[in-house]
């Protein structure tokens, strides 16, 4: 996640999903921004939807207004604006920058897990998504979430929501292979996907999580038109954790 992404169309969908899963604050959400520095690109500039309230405000009017305010001035396009807005009720936030180096990253994850001790579900918001081939500790590794980190947080009893930008590969095979990777690291989990034009969110629910979290996920599948967010229950992971 970068500050420059705040308020764009993917941000709108992301917070709408988090708000739905929080179930009015009943499900405690921990947001790990996985914050990285600005890269000077034009990414995060998809704000035209804010000029079309007749089309987009219906999906979550309160959230739409929060993001319109945040995007209205450059100095408000900060993660702190979202945190302070109460957009995701009673959420906890881990806002430290994520370094590339392995030792710094390990310490980051230690602190994050400790801070989210009371969270029912942890949302990871990497720039790109799950790592496919880049070794941990290499330059730009901070843009990815690694499977051993998924295993660790899931092993601590946390349900997980993971942001994944679609790479330029065939999508159905990519989704299938990604789901299999998650299943291998999250035995007995319930798995959902929530897809948009450019992004998929993987929801992995731990068997010890409160039943209301799965109820919130099922309701989220029916909440919006698929052109905004399309939700699908994939099933239970029955493979043993690797």
C-alpha atoms as one frame of an Amber mdcrd trajectory, in Angstrom:
protein
   0.000   0.000   0.000   1.096   3.547  -0.748  -0.383   6.861   0.356  -0.890
   7.742  -3.322  -3.518   4.986  -3.658  -5.870   6.498  -1.080  -9.301   7.189
  -2.537  -8.948   5.500  -5.923 -11.529   3.031  -7.216  -9.681  -0.023  -5.884
  -9.526   1.670  -2.491 -13.300   2.163  -2.575 -13.899  -1.520  -3.246 -11.368
  -2.556  -0.608 -12.914  -0.549   2.214 -16.427  -1.530   1.149 -15.430  -5.181
   1.540 -13.736  -4.550   4.887 -16.818  -2.729   6.155 -19.027  -5.637   5.093
 -16.774  -8.211   6.765 -16.548  -6.185   9.969 -20.314  -6.610  10.366 -20.697
  -3.253  12.055 -17.649  -3.818  14.241 -18.729  -7.250  15.537 -15.775  -8.843
  13.701 -12.551  -7.231  14.854 -10.353  -6.311  11.884  -6.625  -5.637  11.928
  -5.349  -3.762   8.879  -1.698  -4.327   8.003  -1.047  -1.677   5.386   2.355
  -3.111   4.365   3.209   0.524   3.632   5.849   1.255   0.985   7.262   4.537
  -0.263   5.854   6.450  -3.214   7.359   5.376  -6.531   6.487   8.545  -8.427
   4.169   6.661 -10.785   0.631   7.599 -11.780  -0.777   4.544  -9.962  -3.591
   5.531  -7.649  -4.960   8.101 -10.089  -8.222   6.322 -10.842 -10.458   8.914
  -9.211 -12.936   9.561 -12.025 -15.570   7.438 -10.271 -15.893  10.184  -7.642
 -17.299  12.435 -10.366 -20.043   9.886 -11.059 -21.966   9.634  -7.777 -25.163
   8.540  -9.521 -23.372   5.388 -10.623 -20.984   4.641  -7.759 -22.291   6.180
  -4.528 -25.057   3.548  -4.224 -22.590   0.783  -3.341 -21.685   2.413   0.006
 -22.859   6.036   0.332 -21.091   6.813   3.614 -17.801   5.388   2.388 -18.115
   7.178  -0.958 -18.424  10.500   0.874 -15.414   9.720   3.099 -13.229   8.963
   0.076 -14.480  11.969  -1.881 -13.375  14.138   1.031 -10.006  12.339   1.306
  -9.281  12.701  -2.415 -10.394  16.332  -2.521  -7.025  17.691  -1.367  -3.551
  16.178  -1.925  -2.604  16.500   1.749  -5.658  14.430   2.736  -4.616  11.479
   0.561  -2.974   9.796   3.522  -3.700   6.527   5.292  -4.212   8.471   8.503
  -7.269  10.074   6.898  -8.825   6.634   6.483  -7.831   5.505   9.962  -9.271
   8.616  11.609 -12.473   8.570   9.551 -13.861   5.467  11.246 -14.573   4.000
   7.804 -13.949   0.481   9.161 -15.600   0.418  12.541 -13.300  -0.396  15.490
 -10.501  -1.548  13.198  -6.907  -1.626  14.408  -4.148  -0.439  12.088  -0.474
  -1.331  11.742   1.006   1.589   9.852   4.763   1.097  10.013   6.682   1.151
   6.711   7.659  -2.338   5.549  11.377  -2.688   4.712  12.871  -4.980   2.081
  15.572  -6.508   4.299  14.797  -9.876   5.893  15.639  -8.944   9.484  13.622
  -5.743   9.335  10.725  -7.571   7.754  10.758 -10.300  10.402  10.679  -7.685
  13.172   7.832  -5.901  11.352   5.745  -9.084  11.257   6.507  -9.824  14.932
   5.172  -6.422  15.969   2.173  -6.689  13.668   1.100 -10.063  15.061   1.530
  -8.783  18.617  -0.528  -5.654  17.919  -3.326  -7.746  16.375  -3.619 -10.144
  19.292  -7.361  -9.400  19.607  -8.174  -9.278  15.894 -10.525 -11.868  14.400
  -9.263 -11.197  10.875  -6.055  -9.613   9.556  -6.102  -7.782   6.233  -2.792
  -7.725   4.360  -2.531  -4.944   1.775   0.674  -5.514  -0.250   1.310  -3.442
  -3.360   1.146  -6.515  -5.592  -0.075  -9.537  -3.630   1.326 -12.996  -2.919
   4.953 -13.547  -3.867   5.494 -15.789  -6.879   9.248 -15.831  -7.535  11.063
 -12.945  -5.786  13.175 -14.060  -2.820  12.454 -12.451   0.515  15.014  -9.741
   1.278  15.514  -8.712  -2.348  14.743  -5.232  -3.640  10.971  -4.684  -3.918
  10.177  -7.774  -1.826   8.207  -5.374   0.397   5.574  -5.281  -2.367   4.603
  -8.885  -1.647   3.196 -11.101   1.073   5.030 -14.411   1.537   3.389 -17.763
   2.130   5.313 -18.422   5.345   3.766 -15.218   6.734   0.313 -16.483   5.775
   1.101 -19.742   7.585   2.330 -17.912  10.676  -0.677 -15.627  11.111  -3.119
 -18.417  10.295  -1.292 -20.650  12.763  -1.902 -17.990  15.413  -5.639 -18.453
  14.879  -6.219 -15.502  12.572  -8.515 -15.403   9.592  -6.935 -13.564   6.677
  -7.964 -11.241   3.875  -5.268 -10.752   1.235  -5.111  -8.148  -1.536  -3.927
  -9.519  -4.872  -3.456  -7.486  -8.038  -4.044  -9.636 -11.099  -0.760 -10.212
 -12.955  -0.678 -10.371 -16.734  -1.382 -14.093 -16.949  -4.477 -16.184 -17.630
  -6.756 -15.458 -14.693  -8.552 -18.718 -14.056  -5.317 -20.714 -13.814  -3.748
 -17.990 -11.665  -6.703 -18.058  -9.277  -6.593 -21.842  -9.098  -2.875 -22.008
  -8.329  -3.098 -19.185  -5.767  -5.987 -20.868  -3.957  -4.067 -24.152  -3.838
  -1.057 -22.381  -2.321  -3.248 -20.828   0.345  -4.970 -24.121   1.095  -1.637
 -25.851   1.654  -0.767 -23.264   4.287  -4.204 -22.990   5.879  -5.584 -26.429
   6.650  -9.337 -26.656   7.360  -9.947 -23.058   6.341 -12.994 -21.765   4.503
 -11.986 -19.873   1.355 -13.726 -17.106  -0.583 -12.665 -14.913  -3.484 -13.901
 -11.369  -4.057 -12.984 -10.184  -7.540 -12.977  -6.824  -9.303 -11.723  -5.718
 -12.704  -8.066  -5.690 -11.652  -7.926  -7.211  -8.176  -8.921 -10.317  -6.241
  -9.227 -10.487  -2.475  -8.608 -13.917  -0.955 -10.549 -14.529   2.251  -9.273
 -17.422   4.388 -11.398 -18.060   7.478  -9.880 -19.979  10.372 -12.070 -22.737
  11.892 -11.741 -21.108  15.317 -13.058 -17.761  14.076 -16.545 -16.745  15.203
 -19.319 -18.065  12.962 -20.495 -14.510  12.308 -17.417 -13.931  10.137 -18.500
 -16.623   7.662 -22.032 -15.202   7.763 -20.643 -11.751   6.931 -18.673 -13.265
   4.022 -21.760 -14.970   2.601 -23.757 -11.759   2.911 -20.951  -9.848   1.158
 -21.240 -12.237  -1.804 -24.819 -11.043  -2.301 -24.285  -7.423  -1.355 -23.171
  -5.844  -4.630 -23.474  -6.177  -8.365 -20.563  -8.246  -9.726 -19.378  -5.215
 -11.681 -18.375  -3.704  -8.325 -17.279  -6.783  -6.341 -18.088 -10.369  -7.207
 -17.914 -12.778  -4.270 -17.660 -16.564  -4.466 -17.381 -19.255  -1.813 -14.671
 -21.689  -2.932 -15.016 -24.250  -0.147 -13.105 -25.801   2.718  -9.384 -26.503
   2.511  -8.867 -30.163   3.367  -5.134 -30.426   2.642  -2.689 -30.595   5.540
  -0.648 -27.488   6.136   2.819 -27.587   4.602
